[in-house]
Amino acid sequence: MPRRLYAISDLHVGSPENLELVRGLRAEGPDDWLVLAGDIGEHPAQLTQVLSALDGRFAEVIWVPGNHDLWTCHGGDLRGDHKYRALVELCRSHGVSTPEDPYLMWRDGARTTAIVPMFLLYDYSFRPDQVARADALAWAAEQNTICADEELLWPDPYPSREAWCDARVAMTERRLAALPAGVDTVLINHFPLRRAHAVLPRIPRFSLWCGTTQTDDWHVRFRARAVIYGHLHIPRTHVEAGVAFEEVSLGYPRQHRFRTLPLLRTVLVAEAAE
């Protein structure tokens, strides 16, 4: 039986309807892998619910955080990088791979592909060139658009979310550059890697909270076969430079209830592992 790399994001299991959908997720075969591309929920207990539901159902599970996962809500005492590290340890306790772990290698005959979970954040650079960084939040507010991250996503111990983003980008870039030349990649990030993909017709100025231009060419530089992301709640597949870009959001019930798309996106298919 062929083995598959599946992906899904933006489960938002605070919705009981979404949680029931997650509890019904199943692999087709014993060697299938699953990517969880962020925004599982707003509390560690929700991540635990999902990982517990998925225990034993996939050969490998790979996780990256979304902005909701990192929120500090209702007086929670963990925030910023401290909360991220706690979520990493929670995932590891379930045998789930994270951006802090060695990359898993997907083998298909002679071809080797690194499955690369990344945590990169955003730096407000997804804005028109004529809008200065100092004016970016005011520009978004002109259309009543301000992300809840401004109140709930703390950057501690970094001085700002931009500084945290810069550190994550630099660290991840070093790891990717160290991969052997013959190894391809699947790049996984909650946020889009390219500004051109951060298009939200109903809230266009929300693009500020959608990524960083520092990664605009990573799909070419790092030999990507596919790029997996979410955040936008606009599931789609498109191809650029021979690379499949997969927006794999589930989203809120009002957004997905009438879709005909499968819950899990198939990103790679290979012959069964020997």
Long-range contacts (C-beta under 8 A, 24 or more apart in sequence): 1-28, 1-29, 1-30, 1-31, 1-272, 2-29, 2-269, 2-270, 2-271, 2-272, 3-29, 3-31, 3-32, 3-33, 3-59, 3-269, 3-270, 3-271, 3-272, 3-273, 4-28, 4-29, 4-32, 4-33, 4-266, 4-267, 4-268, 4-269, 4-270, 5-32, 5-33, 5-34, 5-35, 5-106, 5-115, 5-186, 5-266, 5-267, 5-268, 5-269, 6-32, 6-33, 6-34, 6-35, 6-58, 6-264, 6-265, 6-266, 6-267, 7-34, 7-35, 7-37, 7-188, 7-228, 7-246, 7-248, 7-264, 7-265, 7-267, 8-34, 8-35, 8-36, 8-37, 8-248, 8-249, 8-250, 8-263, 8-264, 8-265, 9-36, 9-37, 9-38, 9-39, 9-66, 9-190, 9-228, 9-229, 9-230, 9-231, 9-248, 9-249, 9-250, 10-37, 10-38, 10-39, 10-66, 10-230, 10-231, 10-233, 10-249, 10-250, 10-251, 11-36, 11-39, 11-40, 11-41, 11-50, 11-250, 12-39, 12-40, 12-41, 12-68, 12-250, 12-251, 12-252, 13-40, 13-41, 13-46, 13-49, 13-50, 14-41, 14-42, 14-46, 15-252, 15-253, 17-253, 17-257, 18-250, 18-252, 18-253, 19-49, 19-50, 21-250, 21-263, 22-50, 22-53, 22-54, 23-53, 25-53, 25-54, 25-57, 25-263, 25-264, 26-57, 27-57, 27-58, 27-59, 29-272, 30-59, 31-59, 31-272, 31-273, 32-58, 32-59, 33-58, 33-59, 33-60, 33-61, 33-62, 33-104, 33-106, 33-115, 34-58, 34-60, 34-61, 34-62, 34-264, 35-61, 35-62, 35-63, 35-64, 35-115, 35-117, 35-188, 35-228, 35-248, 35-267, 36-61, 36-62, 36-63, 36-64, 36-96, 37-64, 37-66, 37-188, 37-189, 37-190, 37-228, 37-229, 37-230, 37-248, 38-63, 38-64, 38-65, 38-66, 38-67, 38-68, 38-69, 38-190, 38-230, 38-231, 39-66, 39-67, 39-68, 39-69, 39-190, 39-230, 39-231, 39-249, 40-66, 40-68, 40-69, 41-68, 41-69, 42-68, 42-69, 42-71, 42-73, 43-73, 43-76, 44-86, 44-87, 44-90, 47-87, 47-90, 47-91, 48-90, 51-90, 51-91, 51-94, 51-96, 52-94, 55-94, 60-97, 60-104, 61-94, 61-95, 61-96, 61-97, 62-96, 62-97, 62-98, 62-104, 62-115, 62-117, 62-188, 63-91, 63-96, 63-97, 63-98, 63-117, 64-98, 64-99, 64-117, 64-118, 64-119, 64-188, 64-189, 64-190, 65-99, 65-119, 65-190, 66-190, 66-230, 66-231, 67-147, 67-149, 67-153, 67-190, 67-209, 67-231, 70-153, 71-148, 71-149, 71-152, 71-153, 72-152, 72-153, 72-154, 73-152, 79-154, 79-156, 80-154, 80-155, 80-156, 80-157, 80-158, 80-164, 81-155, 81-156, 81-157, 81-158, 81-164, 82-156, 84-119, 99-172, 103-175, 103-179, 105-183, 106-186, 106-268, 106-270, 107-270, 107-273, 108-268, 108-270, 108-271, 109-270, 109-271, 111-184, 112-182, 112-183, 112-184, 113-183, 113-184, 113-185, 113-186, 113-225, 113-268, 114-179, 114-183, 114-184, 114-185, 114-186, 115-185, 115-186, 115-188, 116-176, 116-185, 116-186, 116-187, 116-188, 116-222, 117-188, 118-168, 118-172, 118-187, 118-188, 118-189, 119-168, 119-172, 119-189, 119-190, 120-165, 120-168, 120-169, 120-172, 120-189, 120-191, 120-211, 120-212, 120-215, 121-161, 121-164, 121-165, 121-168, 121-191, 121-212, 122-161, 122-165, 122-191, 122-208, 122-209, 122-210, 122-211, 122-212, 123-161, 123-162, 123-165, 123-166, 123-212, 123-214, 124-162, 124-208, 124-209, 125-195, 125-211, 125-212, 125-213, 125-214, 126-195, 126-198, 126-207, 126-208, 126-210, 126-211, 126-212, 126-213, 127-207, 127-208, 136-208, 137-208, 139-205, 140-205, 140-206, 140-208, 142-205, 143-203, 143-204, 143-205, 145-203, 145-205, 145-206, 147-206, 147-208, 147-209, 149-209, 165-212, 166-214, 169-212, 169-214, 169-215, 176-218, 176-221, 176-222, 177-222, 179-222, 183-223, 184-223, 184-224, 184-225, 185-222, 185-223, 185-224, 185-225, 186-224, 186-225, 186-226, 186-227, 186-228, 186-267, 186-268, 187-218, 187-219, 187-222, 187-224, 187-226, 187-227, 187-228, 188-227, 188-228, 188-229, 189-215, 189-227, 189-228, 189-229, 190-229, 190-230, 190-231, 191-229, 191-231, 192-229, 192-231, 192-232, 192-247, 193-218, 193-219, 193-227, 193-229, 194-219, 194-245, 197-229, 197-232, 197-245, 197-247, 198-232, 199-232, 200-232, 200-234, 219-243, 219-245, 225-268, 226-267, 226-268, 228-265, 228-267, 235-259, 235-261, 235-265, 237-265
